[in-house]
Amino acid sequence: MRAIQVTSLDGPMAVELTDVPEPDASGKVLLDVHVAGVNFPDVLMTRGAYQMKPELPFVPGSEVAGTVISGPGFAPGTRVAGFTVLGGYAEKAVADPALLFALPDRVSFGAGAALLMNYLTVDFALVRRAHLQPGETVLVQGAAGGIGVATIQLAKVMGAHVIAVVSTDEKAETAWAAGADEVLRADSFLAEAKGRVDVVMDPVGGDRFTDSVRCLKPEGRLLVVGFTAGAIPEVKVNRLLLNNVSVVGVGWGAFWMRHPAYLQEQWARLLPYLQDGRLEPLLGNTYPLERAADALLELDERRALAKVLLALR
């Protein structure tokens, strides 16, 4: 079968389209992959810069949507989305049945592949880590990216007022399309948002971090999700003390790996939103498998708008 392999740790452009044997599905579910999600951890793994460091060569890709071929818990032909951990950038992949979710008929394979990593991360962040309440204000850094769009949409579903922060006109259009109430520019957001924000979602890090803290109301919460800007920021704790604000880590993967049943709890929470149309994942560029390097590079260069996908069928 066709698959993308990481054969050297030289970055996104070094991945290779190859023919590999079908995966061993012993005790797991074998899937026909229709669409695979492209994520920033995939980019990091092409450089050996992620906490998971598989032995070379390996097939990247942790989230897919497709149909069941065989395996426990699902009838053949069932439409599913799920986590493969690795191996998703391939025509066939395997997944633990506990990490698979039946897709409602109204949800496309593209939307299914867009849901898992980003929307479950954001659900964990807003529900469990931030304890977001209806009527609160959420400021979203990197609002046009996959995590940003998911945050806008889920925060709106939860009854929040959403301020999106972006760097270009094109990204502003994406944030508006996702449902943001306000869209501010990265170089001036502090002046307009200072003291108005209950929760900041920050997948960017870098030099925006201190200004994000300054935006918080008393007892506000800043959610640390990632560092797509590259630099890992530091916070002067006197800022936390003086305003009674919190900086909260969002290690969704580390959490669910210790509590795998939590994923099904999250899916049950999101399912009504998907079934009644309140949640419609916003999709970005979709690439064929042979252009996986271009898809990864789009994330690496911070050009991604919404969710980047690979289409295999």
C-alpha positions, 0 to 999 in steps of 0.5 A: 500500500502507499504510505508516507514515511519519515526516513530521516529527521530533516524536516517536512520536505524530507518525507517520502512516498513509498510502498509498505506492507499493510499493517498488522491488525492483530487485536485492533481495527483495520481501516481504509483511510479516506482522509488523514489530519495533518497536525503540528506534532507531525511537523515536529516528528519530521525533525525528531523534535517531538516527545514521541520519537519512533525508530526510523523509518516510520509512517506519521499520522495520528488521526484519520477518518475512513471505513472499517475493514475488520476488527473488534467492536465495529461492523465492516463498512462502519464510518469512523474517525479515530486515533492511530497514534502513528501510521495515519498517512497511509491507505490502510491503518490500524487503531485500538477500538477504544480510540475509534468513534462512529461518525454521524451520517451528516459528518464528512470524512474530512470533517471527521479527520478534522475533529479529533486532535484539535476539537478534543484538545480544545474541549479538554482545555475549555471544559476541564482546565479552564472551567469556561462558563457561559457569558465569559470572554475567550481570547484566541491566539493563532485564531485561524489555525486548527486549534484556533478555529476549534476554540472559536467554534467550541467556545461559541457553542458553550456560550462565550464571547470570542475575540480572535487574534490574527496576523493577516487579512486572510487569517481574519477572514477565516476567524470571522468564518469560524464565528468570532465575535471580534477579530483583532490584529496580533500587533495591537490586540493588547490595547483593545482587549486589556482587562476584558478577557476571562480565558486566553487560549494560546497555542502560539507562545513567543512574544505575545505571551506577556500581553496575553496575560495582561489581557486577563481580568482578575481570576482569568486563566491563560491556557498554554497549548503549544508554541507554534511561534517556536519560542517558549515564553516565561512568565513573571509570577508577580503578574499572577499574584497581583491580578489573581490570574492563572497560567494553566497547562493543557497537556491533553495527550498526557492526560488521556493516555493515563485515562483512555476512557476520557476520550469516549466521554469527550466524544459523547459531549461533542456528538450532540453538537455534530448531530444537530449542526451546531458544530461544523469543522472548518476545513482548510487546504486538502492535499493528495498523499503524494503532497504530504510534504507541502501539507506539513510545510504549510503548518511549519511556515504558519500559513495554515488556515483552519484544518489541513488534510490529506485525502487518500480516496 
